[in-house]
Amino acid sequence: MVGEQIHRNSQTALRLRHHRREQRGGPGGGALLPRVIPRMLIISRKKTRAFLNERGMTDMAMSLGFDVRVAEPDATTDLAKFARLVNSADVMIGVHGAGLTNMVFLPAGAVLIQVVPMGGLDWVARDTFKKPSPDMQLKYMDYRIQADESTLSDEYPADHPVLKDPYSIHKQGWNALSKTYLDNQNVRPHLGRLRNALMDALKHLPHGRKEA
């Protein structure tokens, strides 16, 4: 199952991070160094669970003082180069998925923001990326997508069980859950809500500030 595979990936990432820390080599781990301009990395997706307002997210984050980078890792990505990019980030944000396993390359003290698609997926988000974060010395945050931030609201009426009763879909088994909420959903975070989340993230950084 997809959820189990992502869980295995996150556990593998945790073991890899510990190994790198012990070997004291390669990107991943290390201390987060204070700097004037914090860097935020957006993990992009194109096929499913994509950010539909990625440009708006970027502009908003830049208005808060972030140096924003956007990247979409895939099978052709130069792993060493991508690892260095992740290791340079103060904050990494992405929708739940395998791309977030790159948290292994974040420096200690960085903030990981997992965007959780709507559909009662808190348990999946918790087991795959929230639980490993403390052992990686990362500050974990999540941003839960609401119905009006999801493309599912464009496909189903407001009273449909997909929107009103996700757990009725869960009861149909993993295939139904995955097809509905993981394989058939894109997101458009409210920039106001996301701005508040990023302001909270800034407070956790060495160069954090109380207001923006």
C-alpha positions as CSV (number, residue, x, y, z in Angstrom):
1,M,0.0,0.0,0.0
2,V,1.1,3.6,-0.7
3,G,0.8,4.5,3.0
4,E,3.0,1.6,4.1
5,Q,5.6,2.4,1.4
6,I,5.8,6.0,2.5
7,H,6.1,4.8,6.2
8,R,9.0,2.5,5.2
9,N,10.6,5.3,3.3
10,S,10.5,7.6,6.3
11,Q,11.9,4.9,8.6
12,T,14.7,4.3,6.0
13,A,15.3,8.1,5.9
14,L,15.6,8.2,9.7
15,R,18.2,5.3,9.7
16,L,20.1,7.1,6.9
17,R,20.2,10.3,8.8
18,H,21.6,8.6,11.9
19,H,24.2,6.9,9.8
20,R,25.3,10.2,8.3
21,R,25.5,11.8,11.7
22,E,27.6,9.0,13.0
23,Q,29.9,9.1,9.9
24,R,30.0,12.9,10.1
25,G,29.9,13.2,6.3
26,G,27.5,14.2,3.5
27,P,24.5,16.5,3.7
28,G,21.9,15.8,6.3
29,G,22.0,16.8,9.9
30,G,24.4,19.4,11.2
31,A,23.3,22.6,12.9
32,L,21.0,25.2,11.4
33,L,23.1,28.4,11.1
34,P,21.5,31.7,11.8
35,R,21.3,34.0,8.7
36,V,19.6,37.2,7.8
37,I,17.4,35.8,5.1
38,P,15.8,32.4,5.9
39,R,15.3,30.0,3.1
40,M,12.1,28.0,2.4
41,L,12.0,25.0,0.1
42,I,8.7,24.1,-1.5
43,I,8.5,20.4,-2.6
44,S,6.5,20.6,-5.7
45,R,4.2,17.9,-7.2
46,K,2.6,17.8,-10.6
47,K,0.5,14.7,-11.0
48,T,-1.5,14.6,-7.8
49,R,-1.6,16.5,-4.5
50,A,-0.2,19.4,-6.4
51,F,-0.1,23.0,-5.1
52,L,-2.4,24.9,-7.5
53,N,-1.4,28.3,-6.2
54,E,2.4,27.6,-6.0
55,R,3.2,31.0,-7.5
56,G,1.0,32.8,-4.9
57,M,2.6,30.8,-2.1
58,T,6.0,31.8,-3.3
59,D,5.2,35.5,-3.5
60,M,3.6,35.4,-0.1
61,A,6.6,33.7,1.5
62,M,8.9,36.2,-0.2
63,S,6.9,39.0,1.3
64,L,7.7,37.5,4.8
65,G,11.4,37.7,4.0
66,F,12.0,34.1,2.8
67,D,14.4,33.2,0.0
68,V,12.1,30.7,-1.7
69,R,13.2,27.8,-3.8
70,V,10.8,25.3,-5.6
71,A,11.9,21.8,-6.5
72,E,10.3,18.6,-7.7
73,P,12.5,15.6,-7.0
74,D,12.0,12.6,-9.4
75,A,13.8,9.6,-10.7
76,T,16.1,11.8,-12.8
77,T,17.1,14.2,-10.0
78,D,20.8,14.4,-9.1
79,L,20.5,13.2,-5.5
80,A,23.7,14.8,-4.2
81,K,22.7,18.2,-5.7
82,F,19.2,17.9,-4.3
83,A,20.5,16.9,-0.9
84,R,22.6,20.1,-0.8
85,L,19.6,22.1,-1.7
86,V,17.5,20.6,1.1
87,N,20.3,20.9,3.6
88,S,20.4,24.7,2.8
89,A,16.7,25.1,3.8
90,D,15.5,26.5,7.1
91,V,11.9,25.5,6.3
92,M,10.7,22.8,4.0
93,I,7.0,22.5,3.0
94,G,5.2,19.9,0.9
95,V,2.0,17.9,0.6
96,H,2.0,14.5,2.1
97,G,4.0,12.1,-0.1
98,A,7.3,10.5,-0.7
99,G,9.0,13.8,-1.5
100,L,8.9,14.7,2.2
101,T,11.3,11.8,2.9
102,N,14.0,14.3,1.8
103,M,13.6,15.6,5.4
104,V,16.6,13.4,6.0
105,F,18.8,16.1,4.4
106,L,17.4,19.0,6.5
107,P,19.8,20.5,9.0
108,A,19.0,20.0,12.7
109,G,16.7,22.8,13.9
110,A,15.0,23.2,10.6
111,V,11.2,23.3,10.3
112,L,9.2,20.7,8.4
113,I,5.7,21.6,7.4
114,Q,3.6,18.7,6.1
115,V,0.5,19.8,4.2
116,V,-2.1,17.1,5.0
117,P,-4.8,16.6,2.3
118,M,-8.4,16.6,3.5
119,G,-9.9,13.2,4.1
120,G,-9.1,12.2,7.7
121,L,-5.5,11.4,6.9
122,D,-4.0,12.6,10.2
123,W,-3.0,9.1,11.2
124,V,-1.1,8.7,7.9
125,A,0.6,12.0,8.3
126,R,1.5,11.3,11.9
127,D,3.0,7.9,11.4
128,T,5.0,8.8,8.3
129,F,6.5,12.2,9.0
130,K,5.5,13.6,12.4
131,K,6.8,10.8,14.5
132,P,10.3,10.7,13.0
133,S,10.8,14.4,13.2
134,P,12.0,14.7,16.9
135,D,14.6,12.1,16.4
136,M,15.9,14.1,13.4
137,Q,16.0,17.3,15.6
138,L,13.4,18.9,13.3
139,K,10.5,21.1,14.4
140,Y,7.4,19.5,12.9
141,M,4.3,21.5,11.9
142,D,1.3,20.5,9.8
143,Y,-1.2,22.4,7.7
144,R,-4.5,20.6,7.3
145,I,-6.3,21.2,4.1
146,Q,-9.9,22.3,4.5
147,A,-12.7,21.3,2.1
148,D,-12.7,24.7,0.3
149,E,-8.9,24.4,-0.2
150,S,-9.3,21.0,-2.0
151,T,-10.2,20.2,-5.6
152,L,-12.5,17.6,-4.1
153,S,-15.0,20.5,-3.4
154,D,-15.1,21.0,-7.2
155,E,-16.0,17.4,-7.9
156,Y,-18.5,16.6,-5.1
157,P,-21.5,18.4,-3.7
158,A,-21.1,19.8,-0.2
159,D,-23.2,17.0,1.4
160,H,-21.3,14.2,-0.3
161,P,-19.7,11.6,2.1
162,V,-16.3,12.3,0.5
163,L,-16.5,15.8,2.0
164,K,-18.8,15.3,5.0
165,D,-17.9,11.9,6.2
166,P,-14.4,10.8,5.1
167,Y,-14.4,7.9,7.6
168,S,-17.2,6.3,5.6
169,I,-14.7,6.1,2.7
170,H,-12.0,4.7,5.0
171,K,-14.3,1.9,5.9
172,Q,-14.3,0.8,2.2
173,G,-10.6,0.0,2.5
174,W,-7.3,1.4,1.6
175,N,-7.9,1.3,-2.2
176,A,-10.9,3.6,-1.9
177,L,-9.2,5.9,0.6
178,S,-6.1,6.2,-1.6
179,K,-7.9,6.7,-4.8
180,T,-10.2,9.4,-3.4
181,Y,-7.9,11.4,-1.1
182,L,-4.3,10.7,-2.4
183,D,-4.6,10.0,-6.1
184,N,-7.5,12.4,-6.9
185,Q,-6.8,15.6,-5.0
186,N,-4.9,18.8,-5.5
187,V,-4.8,21.6,-3.0
188,R,-4.9,25.4,-2.9
189,P,-3.9,26.6,0.6
190,H,-5.5,29.8,1.8
191,L,-2.6,32.3,1.6
192,G,-3.8,34.0,4.8
193,R,-3.8,30.8,6.8
194,L,-0.6,29.7,5.3
195,R,1.0,33.0,6.1
196,N,0.1,32.5,9.7
197,A,1.8,29.1,9.6
198,L,4.9,30.5,8.1
199,M,5.1,33.2,10.7
200,D,4.9,30.5,13.4
201,A,7.7,28.7,11.6
202,L,9.9,31.8,11.6
203,K,9.6,31.9,15.4
204,H,11.3,28.5,15.7
205,L,14.4,29.6,13.7
206,P,17.5,31.1,15.3
207,H,16.7,34.3,13.3
208,G,13.0,34.1,14.0
209,R,10.9,37.2,14.7
210,K,7.7,37.8,16.4
211,E,6.0,39.9,13.7
212,A,6.1,40.1,10.0
